[in-house]
């Protein structure tokens, strides 16, 4: 039982599998295009029929349910150096969702996610939010190097958790913030940017909520994306009614929902050791082989 990790130069081999995703296209695309660091595991290095893309935010499963890849996920081998960072799985299709839930032994639960896109040709009208921002003497401005560092400290690594560090963000992305005096009150920046999509991440500091600042900074971000020819994506947990309401107020259209599978606290899985061994081949592909253990193939449908 083997799986393979592709080097970045070979990610094009799985683009067809991930084309089936109707959500998080910015995140998936940014990884496959080399704009953000991801890791990709497949069942076959030449003709993959199943793949897992590991992004700092979520891990995406595409294609058919491969017994070998399924076993690799269930074992979560420490040797691979990937599962300790897991936040949640996003299966592209019901078959992978069922397999992951079955194998987790109730450790994973379904977290419903809502999915929005901005399809208008013009950005949202400023309206009342602009007047509210003006009354607060708020200023919407692009994120520069100094602001990026401040934002990362103030908003729980809002930049570095997806981009690695503020420098990488400034090189590959853009964003805006609202300042009120010397304080950063709200931010709108992408969790990922691909050739076609930008995934919008918005947050407002508690003291500045319900003042129209999130709307104002999102409208500026959407306008910039339209100028760059990018479609803006928005997703949120099904329970986050405030986030969905803001998306609808901005003019986003809701599309088909999807599922994230995670633990209650979004904790990584328990890791195994000495169940898989890895070696790098000459073409940069890592080969991961499961050590023989009776009954494992049958348990995973092999």
N, C-alpha and C positions, 0 to 999 in steps of 0.2 A: 504494500500500500504506500503510494508516493504522491506528493504534490510538489509544485514548483513555484518559486518566486521569480517573477520576471524583473530584469533590470529596466530602468526608466526608458531606455531606447527601444524597448519592445512592447510598450504599453498599447501600441496601435492594434495588437493582436486581439485585444478584448473590447475594443470600441463597439463592435457590433453587439456584444452581450449587454453592455450598459446603455445602449441606445433605447432599450425597452423602458428605462426609468422615466416616469412622468413627474418626478419630484427631485429636488436637490440637483438639478442639472448643472448649476454653477459649481457646486462642490465636486461632483464627479468629473465634470469637464476640466476644471482647473487641475485636478490631479493627473488625469490622463494626458493633458497637454504640457505637463511639466512646470506649471505655474506655482504649484504648491507641492511640498514633499508628501508622497503617499507610498504605500507598499501594496503590491498586487500579487496575489497567490492564485494559481490556476491548477486544474486537474491534468492538463496536457499542455506542454510548452509550445507545441507547433499548431495544434488545432484545439484550443481550449473550448470546452462546452460549459464550464462553470468557473466562476471567478469571485474572489473577495478583494475589494478595494478598501484599504485601511487609511482613513483620513484622521487627522487629530480630533475631529468632532464625532464622527460615526463611522462604522464599518458597513459596507454595502455588499450584498450578496446578489449575484446575477447568474442567469443561465439555469441549467438543470441542477438538481440536487446530486452532487457527486459524493459517493460514499467516502472517498478518501478525504476530500475537503471537509466533509461533515465530521469525520473522526478527528481531524486536526483541530477544528473549532471546539469540539466537545472536550478534547484533552487539554487545550490551551497550554501547549508546551512552553515552559519558561525559556528553553533554548532558542526559540524563534525570536524572542525579544520584541514581541508585538502586542501580546494580550494584556500586559500590565497597564497599558495606556487606554484600554477599551472604555468607551463611554456608553455605547449602545450599538445594536445592529439594526440596519434598515434593509430588510429583504425586499427584493424586486420580484414580487410574485408570491402567491399563497403557498406554494410547495416549500420554499425555503422557510417561510414563517412557521409552518407546521413542524418542519424538521427541527428547527432551533428550539421551539417551545418543548417539543417532545424530549430532546436531548438534555435540556437544562434542568430537568427534575424540579420544576416550579421555581427555579431561581430567577428566571426571566419572566417578566410580565409585559403585556401589550400596552404601550403608551400611544394612544391615538394622536396623530399629527394632522393638522389642517394645512392646506397647500394653496397658495395664492400666486397670481401673476399680474403684472401691470401691463395692460395691452393698449392703453391710450397713446396717442401721438404727442400729447402735450402734458407737461407736469401738472400736479394738482394746483388748483387755484389757491392763493394765499389766504384770502377770506379773513375770517375772525381770528385765526391763529396768528397771522402777521400782525394784526392790531394788538393782540395780547402780548406778543413778543416785544413789540415796540414799547408798550407800557412798562414792561419789565426792564427796558434798556438792554435787551438781549441782542447779541450779534451772532449771525451764522457765518462761520468762516471755515476755509479748508484746513484740514489737518496737516500740519507741518511737523518737522522732526521734534521740536520742543513740545508741541501739543500731544504728539503721539506718546512720548514718554509719560507725560502727565496722565493721559487717558488710561494707559496701561496700569498705572498705580491706582488710580481712582476707581476704575470700573472692572476690577477683578480680572486683570490680564485680558481685556477685551480684544486686544490686538495680538499679543504674543501667543495666545492659546490656539489660534488658527494659522498664524503666519510665522511663528518661531521667534521673531523679535520685531520691534518697530522699524528697523532698517529694511528688512525684507518686505514689510507691508508698504512702505513708501516707494519701494522699487517696483512692486507689482500691483499696487492698488491705489485707492484714493478714498477719501471720506470727508465728513464735515462734522463740526461740533457747534454747539451753542454756548457762548460764554456770557455770563452775567457778572459784570465787574471783572474780578480776577478769578471767578469760579467757572469751571466747566460744568454746565448744567445738563446737557444732553448730547448724545452722539448718534450718528448714522454712518455706518461703515460696512463694507462687505466681509462676510465670513469667507467668501471665495469669489473670484472673478475668472470666468472663462472667456473664450472668444465670443460667445453669444449671450451669456447670462451673468448677472451679478446677484448674489444672495445678500439681502439687506438684514443687518443686525442693528437694532435700535435699543437704546437704553437711556433713561432719564434718572438723574440723581433724586433720591427721595424728597428732598426739600423743594424741588422744582416741578413736581408732577402736577397734572391737571391745570397747566397754564398754557397749553398750546405749543410748547417748545418741541416736543417730539414730532408733531405734525410739521412744524416749520423746517426742522432739520431734515426730515424724511423727504419733504417736497423738494428741497435743494438737491439732495442726493439723487432722487429720481430724475430731475432735470439734467443732471450731469450724465447719468446713464443714457438717457435718450440722446444727448449730444454725441455720445460715444457709440451709439448703435447697439446698446445692450438692453436686453429684456430683464426687468427686475423681478426677482423671486422673493417670496416671503413665506415662511412656514413657522408654525407655533404649536405647542401642545394643545390638544383639544380642550383642556381645562382652562387655558389662558384666554378668557373671554375679552379682557382688556386689549390684548395684542390683536385678536381677530377684529375687534371693533375699530381699532386704529387703521388696520389694513383696509377695511371696507370704507372708512371715512376718506382715506386717501385715494380711493378709486380702484383698488385691486379687485380682481375677479377670482372667486374661489373655484378651485378645480378639485379633482378627485383626491380624497384623503389618502394617507398611507400610515404605516405602522412603524414605530420604533420599539425594539425589544431591549429592555434593560432591567437591571435590578432596581429595587425601590429607591436606593440611594445612588443610582448610577455607578455603583462600585464595579471594578473589574472582576472577572471570574477567578476562582481559585486556580492557581497554576499547577501543572504537573511537571515532573522532572524525570528524565531518563526513559521517556516513552518514544521520543523521536530523535533522530540524528540528522544533521544537515551537513552538506558539503557543497562547495561552489564548483561548477563546471567551467570549462574553458571559455564559454561564450557569455559568462557573467550570470547565468541562471543558477539559483540555489535549488538543490534537490533535497527535499525533506522526506525521510523514510520512517515509517512507523515500525517499531520493534514488534516482533511477533508476540501476540498475547492471545490465548485461546478465546474464541467467542466474539472477538471485537469486530471482525468483518460481518458476521451475521447480525450483530446488534445494530450496525449502521446500514443494513440493507445490501451488503456486498455479497 
